[in-house]
């Protein structure tokens, strides 16, 4: 079955996932994460990709980003991937691919799902059992928002200022709210299949901007059983 072309829309938030091939580790040391973080900063600035949230998991990476042009995100991720593989293979004396094909992405309705997606990303280490609280995991954007930690990778989205998310206490309160299983499933399904993450009105709005089939017909969550 042919792959769906990406939804390439500037100024719309995207949830991006980059995975290691066959779920293999893509970080073997703290130094690997330091280098990845640095070249991600460089690629984001070079190609006009704003990174609003991120987490560097052992075998995959989640990003919540906005591209300033149609090709910003694709070019940034491709540049990042090439540079990191060259570094990783040289340092760890290996050859061959590191990534699981092309990266996955879904367009996010900022009004309904932006903060849910950001919480999903920053809570990944907790769900994976790597830590008890998001604040304990160094390699995510959580501490930038909740504790005012310095992080030159993160760029605020206008919606952050609108909801006062530079107030650490207010941001931590967001994480006190539970996330429903339905929302978790919706986020995972959308990025796995390249679907738009939003309600019918959001998808209809995207359909007016693109001819891509999935912007018109896909739903959030699993299809109903017949």
QUINOR-V701005 format. One record per helix or strand of 2 or more residues. SS is the DSSP state (helix for helix, strand for strand). FROM is the first residue (numbers start at 1). LEN is the number of residues. If there is no record, write none. Layout:
SS_FROM_LEN, SS_FROM_LEN
This chain:
strand_13_8, helix_21_3, helix_30_18, strand_49_8, strand_60_8, helix_72_20, strand_104_5, helix_110_13, helix_124_4, helix_134_3, helix_142_5, helix_158_5, helix_168_9, helix_181_13, helix_200_8, helix_213_5
